Amino acid sequence: RRKVALWHLEARETLVDLVLAFGEDILQSKSMQSERRFPQHGQTDCFTHSICVAYMSLHVAEVLHIQIDPRSMVRGALLHDFFLYDWHDRDKACRFHTFRHPIIALKNAEAEFPLNKVERDIIRKHMFPLCFPLPRYRESFVISIADKCCAASEIWHLYSLRHIIEALERGMQTWQVRWKSE
């Protein structure tokens, strides 16, 4: 099994700033912070996976020249796996997690945050093509691609997201100082 990544993606501060600005309330929430306790893929926790998907979705949209609503895409990406349990623990996870977790994540997200129709679509349909129905918005397709890219990287170390994760963590520390002082 490969331990060293084939490629290293460099973090772009403009994309990091978009994730932090549009996801501020989500990133500050106790529920989102609790995702740090839940393993996702490989050595990556659910919180880190979600912020990487948010960043990667902006990157994918930019590279492919896809016009998107960046606010909805970041927020949907941050909440796409908001199921709030360790899916590896058979006693706590729902049965058929792969197919059911988008519905659970959407229910949890709606209970905690105001969501628009694009954000709901992203959360509910991010597992396409494994799960149906078909995504309705461009943002949902982009998140589906970004989610698969991040998961593959986390499992098989195809490319390193370390620089992106470090930039997001540094940014969150800076933003926390701002959040606390306001």
N, C-alpha and C positions, 0 to 999 in steps of 0.2 A: 504494500500500500504506500502510495506516494506521500511523503511528509513535507516536501519542499514544493512550493507552487511553481508552475511553469512560467507564469506572468505575474507581474505586480502592477496593479492599477493605482495610479497616483490620484490623490484626492484633489478635487477642484473646489476651492473655497466658495465660489459662487453657488455651487450645488449644495455644499455643506450648509451655507447660510440659509438657503431655501428650505431645507429639511428642518432646521432649527426654528426658523421664523413661522412657517406654516404649521409645524407640529408642536408648538410651544405648550399648549394646554394638555395635549396628549402625553408628551414627554414628561411633564411635571406630575402627572397623575400617579397615585399610589398603585393603581391596578397595572398601569404600564410598567412602572418600576418593578413590580412583582414578577414580571416576565423574566427578569434576570435570574430567577431561581429555577426556571424551567428549561431543560435542555431541548434543543431543536434538532439540528443536524450535526453529527460529529461532535466537536468540542464547542460548538456555538450555541449560546442560549437564545431564547425566543426574542428577547429585547434586541440583542445585537443583530439577529437575523432581520427583524422588522426594520431597523434603521438602515441596514444595508440595502434592503429591498427598496426603501424610499429613495435612497441615493441612486441606486442602480436604475430605477425607473426613470428618473430625470436624465440620467446619462444615456440610456437607450433611446428615449424620445429625442434627445438632442442629436445623437449620432444618426438616427434614421429620419431626422427632419420631420417629426410628427408634431403637429400642433396639438397642444394639450392644455388643460387647466392645471397648472402646477400645484395650486393649493389643494384641490380635490385629490390629485394623484398622491401627493405626500401624505395627506391624512388617511386616505384609503390604504396606502401601503403600510403605514404605521399600525393600522388596526386590522390588517388582513388576517393575522393569526392571533387575534385577541380572544382566544378560547380559555386562557387562564388556568391551565392544568398541565401536568407532566404527561404527555401522551405516551411516554414509554412505560409508565406505570399502569399495568392492566387493571388494577383495582380502582384507580381514579379516572382513567381515560374512558371516553365514551366508546362504545363498540363501533367499528368501522370508522375510526377517526378520520382517515384520509378523505372520506366522502362526506362526513357530517360536520367536520370542524368549521367550514365556512358559515354554516347556519348558526352554530354556537357563537362564533366570533361576531357575527352581525348582531345577534341578540344582545350580547354583552356590550358591544360598542354603542348600540342604540340606547341602552339603559344609562350610559355614562356621558355620551357626547351628542350634540346636535349633528346630524349627518344630512348631506344633500343626496340627491338621487345618484349622482356619479359615485360618491363614496360608498353608498350601499351596494351598488352594482360591483364595484371593485372587490369589496369584502366577500360578497356572496358568490362571485364567479371567478375568483383568482385561481381556482384549481382546474380551470379549463386547460386542456381537453379531457382530463380525467373525469371531471364532473360537468354535468350540464345544468342549467341552460347556457347558451352561448352568451358571452359578454356583449353588452349593448353599446358601450362607449370605447373610444380609442384608449382612454386611460386604463380601462379594465384589461384590454389586450396587452398593453405595455407592462402592466403590473404582473400579469400572468407570465410573460417572458422574463422579466426581471427576477421574479420569484424562483423560476426554474434555474436561471443562471446562478443566483446566489446559493441555492440549495446544492447544485452540482459542485460549486466551488467549496462549500463547507464540507461536503462528503468526500470528494475526490481530489481536493487541493489543486484544481485546474489553474486557478489564478488566486493571488493573494488580495484580500480585502483589508489587510492589516493597516495600510496607510489611510484608507477611508475610515475605518473604525477609529483609529487614533485621532484623526481630524475631527470626527463627530464627537468623540469623548472630550477632546480639548475644547471644542465649541460649546458643548453642554456645560462644562465647568465654567467657562466665561459667561454663558447665558445664565447659569444659576446665580452667579454674583449679581447680575442685573435683576433677575427675578426676585431675589431676596431683598434688594435695596429698593424696589418699587412698592 
